[in-house]
Amino acid sequence: MDEKVFEEKIDQYYRAFAEWAARYHFTFTRPSVTVGGLPCVLFLGNHSSGKSSLINWVMGGTPVQDIGVAPTDDGFTVLLYGEKEEDVFGPAALTRLPKEFAALGRFGPEFLQHLRVRIRMRDFLKNATLIDSPGMIDAAEGAVSRGYNFAGAVRCFAELSDMIFFLFDPDKPGTTGETVSVFSKCLQGMEFKLRVLLNKCDTFSSLYDFARAYGTLCWNLARVLRTKDLPKIYTTYTGSERVQSDDRLALTDFNRHRKEFLDILNAAHARRADNVLAAAHADFTGLSIRMRLVDHATLKLFGLTCRRVLAGCVAAVLFAFGLLLLLARLFSSSPIPKAGAPLWPVVLAWVISGVATVGFLYGFFVWNAYANRAARRRLAEKLDDDFEQEYRDSMAISTRDDLRQSWLAISAETKEVIERAPLPNPLFGKSRRRSVETAAYETANSVKD
């Protein structure tokens, strides 16, 4: 299938399912696809690990990003190609980005104040969009936060990116608190995009010096990553290629890793199509599971509510009739006025009975609201069992670890939706789910020429 054709098809799916996703409170990883768009490359790393220097070296020409030993930027910078060079800051920057980046708007104005778009006429930017990030540091105890959802922004950028490079440097081969959070939470499930770089390798004075830094980095990564095997670590440096760095360590092997890094970076475009398909499949599978379980819980809640309302109406009728008879006896009258009998006892009995019944119904509906909240909590707690029940046939036919992994990714949010959010009408839910499941199947089985 032609690349633009399947991107158009996936974008159509996203537009078609946007209303359903909003109704079921589901957030798409990539809410739209820029047809024919460029791959995105995200650079993460500790403070002073050389991210900006590496970006300047890759693009060539006059440096674009500010560099320095001290932190030089506290926000994200997106580098785009354009004939007219300019810098755009804040909320206006979001309007200059491809529509795939619209998801960043959910982080609010606090984040947008830390977003910058730099448009430059560089040949490299014709083939890829580069994203520079603020360096990760350990703040002093009691210090204030960044002022925006940094972890959420990193996760969003990582989901939109086709390649992620995480940089460390010899001075700080350890992992800061923010780095631990990024590795353990923000990049979970996206290890296939991740490449780890030990940068500034031309500063090592000896093999012993290099071994200590490399070993420290491996030890720290082993504490953070949840896999038995460590990822490959690319040892690199920026600037012109050299065989020897003054009287320091020979750079021959580092030059080989530099070339591998550049080859990976230049191959980012080939990964974009696969990442678009993978993100779409994960989005549509997650949405179909969310719809199925929310509809299942909504039907259960509707049944419980109907039974309670029916019981409440019957109780209200019996209460009203019994109270009316009691008042009639107290007033030595009949509920139905007889000819020649005084009318006021009957009217008074009916008025008192009516007011009391209204109060009874009000109390019942207040109790029903509390009962509904308790029922929603119970439904949320049993949601894992409901998932196993709903998908028992699919998982019995074959091993479907993908379904279970998709469920684990959205289970916490789905439970929150069932417990607190307004629930959609499950009418026609099955036909809607069938459309989403069809889209998930097609994205999983797409074959590109």
C-alpha positions as CSV (number, residue, x, y, z in Angstrom):
1,M,0.0,0.0,0.0
2,D,1.3,3.5,-0.9
3,E,2.6,5.4,2.2
4,K,0.3,8.4,1.6
5,V,-2.7,6.2,1.0
6,F,-2.5,4.3,4.2
7,E,-1.7,7.6,6.2
8,E,-4.8,9.2,4.7
9,K,-6.9,6.1,5.6
10,I,-5.6,6.1,9.2
11,D,-6.2,9.9,9.5
12,Q,-9.8,9.2,8.3
13,Y,-10.2,6.6,11.0
14,Y,-9.0,9.1,13.6
15,R,-11.5,11.7,12.4
16,A,-14.3,9.2,12.4
17,F,-13.6,7.9,15.9
18,A,-12.9,11.3,17.5
19,E,-16.4,11.7,18.7
20,W,-16.6,8.2,20.2
21,A,-13.2,8.7,21.8
22,A,-14.5,11.9,23.5
23,R,-17.7,10.1,24.6
24,Y,-15.7,7.3,26.2
25,H,-13.1,9.7,27.6
26,F,-10.3,8.0,25.6
27,T,-7.2,10.0,24.6
28,F,-5.6,9.0,21.4
29,T,-1.8,8.7,21.3
30,R,-1.8,10.4,17.9
31,P,-5.2,12.1,17.4
32,S,-4.4,12.7,13.7
33,V,-1.8,11.9,11.1
34,T,-0.1,14.5,8.9
35,V,-0.2,12.8,5.5
36,G,3.3,12.8,4.1
37,G,4.7,14.2,7.3
38,L,8.3,14.0,8.4
39,P,9.7,11.7,11.1
40,C,10.3,13.2,14.5
41,V,13.4,12.6,16.5
42,L,13.4,13.4,20.3
43,F,16.6,14.1,22.2
44,L,16.4,13.5,26.0
45,G,19.2,13.5,28.6
46,N,20.7,14.8,31.8
47,H,21.7,18.4,32.1
48,S,24.9,19.2,30.1
49,S,24.9,15.8,28.3
50,G,25.4,17.5,25.0
51,K,21.9,17.4,23.4
52,S,22.0,20.8,21.9
53,S,25.6,20.4,20.8
54,L,24.7,17.1,19.1
55,I,21.7,18.7,17.3
56,N,23.9,21.6,16.1
57,W,26.5,19.2,14.8
58,V,23.9,17.0,13.0
59,M,22.3,20.0,11.3
60,G,25.6,21.6,10.4
61,G,26.2,25.3,9.7
62,T,25.8,28.0,12.2
63,P,24.7,26.7,15.6
64,V,21.0,26.9,16.2
65,Q,20.6,25.8,19.8
66,D,22.3,27.6,22.7
67,I,25.0,25.5,24.5
68,G,26.8,25.9,27.8
69,V,27.8,24.2,31.0
70,A,24.9,25.7,32.9
71,P,21.3,24.9,31.9
72,T,20.5,27.0,28.8
73,D,16.8,26.1,28.3
74,D,13.9,25.1,30.5
75,G,11.5,24.1,27.7
76,F,11.1,22.0,24.6
77,T,12.3,23.3,21.2
78,V,11.0,21.8,17.9
79,L,13.2,22.4,14.9
80,L,11.3,22.6,11.6
81,Y,12.4,23.3,8.0
82,G,11.2,26.5,6.4
83,E,12.3,29.0,3.8
84,K,11.8,31.9,6.2
85,E,13.8,31.5,9.4
86,E,12.0,32.5,12.6
87,D,11.4,31.6,16.2
88,V,7.9,31.3,17.6
89,F,7.2,31.0,21.3
90,G,4.3,30.1,23.6
91,P,0.8,29.2,22.4
92,A,1.5,30.6,18.9
93,A,4.2,27.9,18.5
94,L,1.6,25.2,18.7
95,T,-0.1,26.6,15.6
96,R,3.1,26.3,13.6
97,L,3.5,22.6,14.3
98,P,2.0,19.7,12.2
99,K,-1.5,18.7,13.4
100,E,-0.2,15.6,15.1
101,F,1.2,17.9,17.8
102,A,-2.3,19.2,18.7
103,A,-2.3,16.8,21.6
104,L,0.2,19.0,23.4
105,G,-2.5,21.6,23.9
106,R,-4.0,19.5,26.7
107,F,-1.1,20.4,29.0
108,G,-2.4,23.9,29.2
109,P,-0.8,27.4,29.0
110,E,1.8,26.6,31.7
111,F,3.4,24.1,29.3
112,L,2.9,26.2,26.2
113,Q,4.9,29.0,27.8
114,H,7.8,26.5,27.7
115,L,7.4,25.5,24.0
116,R,9.4,27.0,21.2
117,V,9.4,26.4,17.5
118,R,12.5,27.3,15.5
119,I,12.2,27.3,11.7
120,R,15.5,27.0,9.9
121,M,16.5,26.5,6.2
122,R,18.7,23.5,6.8
123,D,18.9,20.5,4.5
124,F,18.7,18.0,7.3
125,L,15.4,19.4,8.5
126,K,13.9,18.5,5.1
127,N,14.0,14.9,6.1
128,A,13.3,15.0,9.9
129,T,11.9,17.2,12.6
130,L,14.2,17.5,15.7
131,I,12.9,18.0,19.2
132,D,15.3,19.3,21.9
133,S,14.3,18.9,25.6
134,P,15.3,20.6,28.9
135,G,18.1,18.8,30.7
136,M,17.1,16.6,33.6
137,I,18.4,17.6,37.0
138,D,18.0,16.8,40.7
139,A,16.4,19.9,42.3
140,A,17.3,20.8,45.9
141,E,15.0,19.4,48.6
142,G,11.8,21.4,48.8
143,A,12.4,23.2,45.5
144,V,9.5,24.0,43.3
145,S,8.6,22.0,40.3
146,R,9.0,23.0,36.6
147,G,5.5,24.5,36.7
148,Y,4.0,22.2,34.1
149,N,3.5,18.5,33.6
150,F,7.0,17.6,32.5
151,A,6.5,13.8,32.6
152,G,3.3,14.1,30.6
153,A,4.9,16.3,28.0
154,V,7.9,13.9,27.6
155,R,5.5,11.0,27.2
156,C,3.5,12.9,24.6
157,F,6.6,13.9,22.6
158,A,7.9,10.3,22.9
159,E,4.6,8.9,21.5
160,L,4.8,11.3,18.5
161,S,8.5,10.6,17.9
162,D,9.8,7.9,15.6
163,M,13.2,7.8,17.3
164,I,14.4,8.7,20.8
165,F,18.0,9.3,21.8
166,F,18.8,9.5,25.5
167,L,22.2,11.1,26.2
168,F,24.5,10.8,29.1
169,D,28.0,12.3,29.5
170,P,31.1,11.2,31.4
171,D,30.7,13.8,34.2
172,K,27.2,12.5,35.1
173,P,26.8,8.9,33.9
174,G,24.4,8.4,36.7
175,T,20.6,8.9,36.6
176,T,18.9,11.9,38.2
177,G,15.4,11.7,39.8
178,E,13.8,12.9,36.7
179,T,15.7,10.4,34.6
180,V,14.4,7.6,36.7
181,S,10.9,8.8,36.2
182,V,11.3,9.2,32.5
183,F,12.8,5.7,32.0
184,S,10.3,3.9,34.3
185,K,7.1,5.7,33.3
186,C,7.4,8.1,30.3
187,L,9.2,5.7,28.0
188,Q,7.5,2.5,29.1
189,G,6.4,0.5,26.1
190,M,8.5,2.5,23.7
191,E,11.9,0.9,24.3
192,F,11.9,-0.1,20.6
193,K,12.4,3.6,19.7
194,L,15.0,4.3,22.4
195,R,18.8,4.5,21.8
196,V,21.2,5.3,24.6
197,L,24.2,7.5,23.9
198,L,27.3,8.0,26.1
199,N,28.3,11.4,24.7
200,K,31.5,13.4,24.9
201,C,33.7,10.4,24.7
202,D,36.5,12.5,23.3
203,T,37.0,13.9,26.8
204,F,38.2,10.6,28.3
205,S,41.9,10.7,29.4
206,S,42.4,6.9,29.5
207,L,40.8,3.5,29.1
208,Y,40.4,3.3,32.8
209,D,38.6,6.6,32.9
210,F,36.2,5.3,30.1
211,A,35.6,2.0,31.8
212,R,34.6,3.6,35.1
213,A,32.1,5.9,33.4
214,Y,30.7,3.2,31.1
215,G,30.4,0.8,34.1
216,T,28.6,3.4,36.2
217,L,26.2,4.1,33.4
218,C,25.4,0.4,32.9
219,W,24.9,-0.1,36.7
220,N,22.5,2.9,36.9
221,L,20.5,1.8,33.8
222,A,20.2,-1.7,35.3
223,R,18.5,-0.2,38.3
224,V,16.0,1.7,36.2
225,L,15.2,-0.5,33.2
226,R,12.8,-3.4,33.7
227,T,14.5,-5.8,31.3
228,K,17.2,-8.3,32.0
229,D,19.4,-7.1,29.1
230,L,20.7,-3.6,28.9
231,P,20.3,-1.7,25.6
232,K,23.2,-1.1,23.4
233,I,25.1,2.0,24.4
234,Y,26.5,4.1,21.6
235,T,29.7,5.9,22.5
236,T,29.8,9.2,20.6
237,Y,31.2,12.7,20.4
238,T,30.4,15.8,18.4
239,G,32.5,17.8,16.0
240,S,34.9,16.6,13.2
241,E,35.9,13.0,13.1
242,R,39.3,12.4,14.8
243,V,41.5,9.4,15.4
244,Q,43.1,10.8,18.5
245,S,42.0,13.5,20.8
246,D,45.2,15.4,21.9
247,D,46.9,13.1,24.4
248,R,43.6,11.4,25.3
249,L,42.0,8.0,24.5
250,A,42.1,6.8,20.9
251,L,38.7,7.5,19.1
252,T,38.7,4.8,16.5
253,D,35.9,2.7,18.0
254,F,34.0,5.8,19.0
255,N,34.0,6.8,15.3
256,R,32.3,3.6,14.4
257,H,29.6,4.3,16.9
258,R,29.2,7.8,15.5
259,K,28.6,6.4,12.1
260,E,26.0,3.9,13.4
261,F,24.3,6.8,15.2
262,L,24.1,8.9,12.0
263,D,22.9,5.9,10.1
264,I,20.1,5.3,12.6
265,L,19.2,9.0,12.6
266,N,19.1,9.1,8.8
267,A,16.9,6.0,8.7
268,A,14.2,7.7,10.9
269,H,12.0,8.2,7.8
270,A,11.8,4.5,7.2
271,R,10.5,4.0,10.8
272,R,7.7,6.6,10.6
273,A,5.3,4.4,8.6
274,D,5.8,1.5,11.1
275,N,5.3,3.8,14.1
276,V,2.2,5.4,12.6
277,L,0.7,1.9,12.1
278,A,1.7,0.7,15.5
279,A,0.3,3.8,17.2
280,A,-3.0,3.5,15.3
281,H,-3.3,-0.2,16.1
282,A,-2.7,0.5,19.8
283,D,-5.2,3.5,19.8
284,F,-8.0,1.6,18.1
285,T,-7.5,-1.6,20.1
286,G,-7.5,0.5,23.4
287,L,-10.6,2.3,22.3
288,S,-12.5,-0.9,21.4
289,I,-11.6,-2.4,24.8
290,R,-12.6,0.9,26.6
291,M,-15.9,0.9,24.7
292,R,-16.7,-2.7,25.4
293,L,-16.0,-2.6,29.1
294,V,-17.7,0.8,29.7
295,D,-20.8,-0.4,27.8
296,H,-20.7,-3.6,29.9
297,A,-20.5,-1.6,33.1
298,T,-23.2,0.9,31.9
299,L,-25.7,-1.8,31.2
300,K,-25.1,-3.4,34.6
301,L,-25.5,0.0,36.3
302,F,-28.7,0.7,34.2
303,G,-30.1,-2.7,35.3
304,L,-29.4,-2.0,38.9
305,T,-30.9,1.5,38.7
306,C,-34.1,0.3,37.0
307,R,-34.6,-2.3,39.7
308,R,-34.1,0.3,42.4
309,V,-36.4,2.8,40.7
310,L,-39.1,0.2,40.2
311,A,-38.8,-0.8,43.9
312,G,-38.9,2.8,44.9
313,C,-42.0,3.6,42.9
314,V,-43.8,0.6,44.3
315,A,-42.7,1.6,47.8
316,A,-43.9,5.2,47.2
317,V,-47.3,4.1,46.1
318,L,-47.7,1.8,49.1
319,F,-46.4,4.6,51.4
320,A,-48.8,7.1,49.9
321,F,-51.8,4.8,50.1
322,G,-51.0,3.7,53.7
323,L,-50.5,7.2,54.9
324,L,-53.7,8.3,53.3
325,L,-55.6,5.6,55.0
326,L,-53.9,6.4,58.4
327,L,-54.8,10.1,58.0
328,A,-58.4,9.3,57.1
329,R,-58.7,7.2,60.2
330,L,-57.2,9.9,62.3
331,F,-59.6,12.5,60.9
332,S,-62.5,10.0,61.2
333,S,-63.2,10.4,57.5
334,S,-62.9,8.5,54.2
335,P,-60.3,9.1,51.5
336,I,-63.2,9.7,49.1
337,P,-65.6,12.5,50.2
338,K,-69.2,11.5,50.8
339,A,-72.2,13.6,50.1
340,G,-72.9,16.0,53.0
341,A,-69.6,15.2,54.8
342,P,-67.2,18.0,55.5
343,L,-64.6,18.3,52.7
344,W,-61.6,19.7,54.7
345,P,-60.5,16.5,56.4
346,V,-60.2,14.7,53.0
347,V,-58.3,17.6,51.4
348,L,-56.0,17.9,54.4
349,A,-55.3,14.1,54.3
350,W,-54.5,14.2,50.5
351,V,-52.3,17.2,50.9
352,I,-50.3,15.8,53.8
353,S,-50.1,12.4,52.0
354,G,-48.9,14.1,48.8
355,V,-46.2,16.2,50.5
356,A,-45.0,13.2,52.5
357,T,-44.8,11.1,49.3
358,V,-42.8,13.8,47.5
359,G,-40.4,13.9,50.5
360,F,-40.2,10.1,50.4
361,L,-39.4,10.2,46.7
362,Y,-36.7,12.9,47.2
363,G,-35.1,10.9,49.9
364,F,-35.2,7.8,47.7
365,F,-33.5,9.5,44.8
366,V,-30.8,11.0,47.1
367,W,-30.2,7.5,48.4
368,N,-30.2,6.1,44.9
369,A,-27.5,8.6,43.9
370,Y,-25.3,7.4,46.8
371,A,-26.1,3.8,45.8
372,N,-25.1,4.5,42.2
373,R,-21.8,5.9,43.3
374,A,-21.2,2.8,45.5
375,A,-22.2,0.5,42.6
376,R,-19.9,2.3,40.2
377,R,-17.0,1.8,42.7
378,R,-17.8,-1.9,42.9
379,L,-18.0,-2.2,39.1
380,A,-14.6,-0.4,38.8
381,E,-13.1,-2.8,41.3
382,K,-14.4,-5.9,39.3
383,L,-13.3,-4.5,36.0
384,D,-10.3,-6.9,35.6
385,D,-12.6,-9.8,36.0
386,D,-15.0,-8.3,33.5
387,F,-12.2,-8.0,31.0
388,E,-11.3,-11.7,31.4
389,Q,-14.9,-12.6,31.0
390,E,-15.5,-10.4,28.0
391,Y,-12.4,-11.6,26.1
392,R,-12.3,-15.2,27.3
393,D,-13.2,-16.5,23.8
394,S,-10.5,-14.4,22.1
395,M,-7.8,-15.4,24.6
396,A,-8.9,-19.1,24.6
397,I,-8.5,-19.5,20.9
398,S,-4.9,-18.3,20.9
399,T,-2.4,-16.5,23.1
400,R,-3.5,-12.9,23.0
401,D,-0.9,-11.1,25.1
402,D,-1.5,-8.0,23.0
403,L,-5.0,-7.7,24.4
404,R,-3.9,-8.1,27.9
405,Q,-1.1,-5.6,27.4
406,S,-3.5,-3.1,25.8
407,W,-5.8,-3.6,28.8
408,L,-3.0,-3.0,31.3
409,A,-2.2,0.3,29.5
410,I,-5.7,1.7,29.9
411,S,-7.1,-0.2,32.9
412,A,-6.4,2.5,35.5
413,E,-8.0,5.3,33.4
414,T,-11.0,3.0,32.5
415,K,-11.7,2.3,36.1
416,E,-11.6,6.1,36.8
417,V,-14.0,6.7,34.0
418,I,-16.5,4.1,35.2
419,E,-16.2,5.4,38.8
420,R,-16.5,9.1,38.2
421,A,-17.1,10.2,34.6
422,P,-20.5,10.6,32.8
423,L,-21.2,7.3,31.1
424,P,-22.3,7.2,27.5
425,N,-25.5,5.6,26.3
426,P,-24.6,2.0,25.3
427,L,-27.3,1.9,22.6
428,F,-25.8,0.8,19.3
429,G,-22.5,0.3,21.2
430,K,-21.9,-3.1,19.5
431,S,-22.1,-1.7,16.0
432,R,-19.7,1.2,17.0
433,R,-17.3,-1.2,18.5
434,R,-17.3,-3.4,15.4
435,S,-16.1,-0.4,13.3
436,V,-13.3,0.3,15.7
437,E,-12.3,-3.4,15.9
438,T,-12.2,-3.5,12.1
439,A,-9.9,-0.5,12.0
440,A,-7.6,-2.1,14.6
441,Y,-7.5,-5.4,12.6
442,E,-6.7,-3.5,9.4
443,T,-3.9,-1.5,10.9
444,A,-2.4,-4.7,12.4
445,N,-2.4,-6.4,9.1
446,S,-1.5,-3.6,6.8
447,V,1.3,-4.4,4.3
448,K,3.2,-1.5,2.8
449,D,5.0,-1.8,-0.5
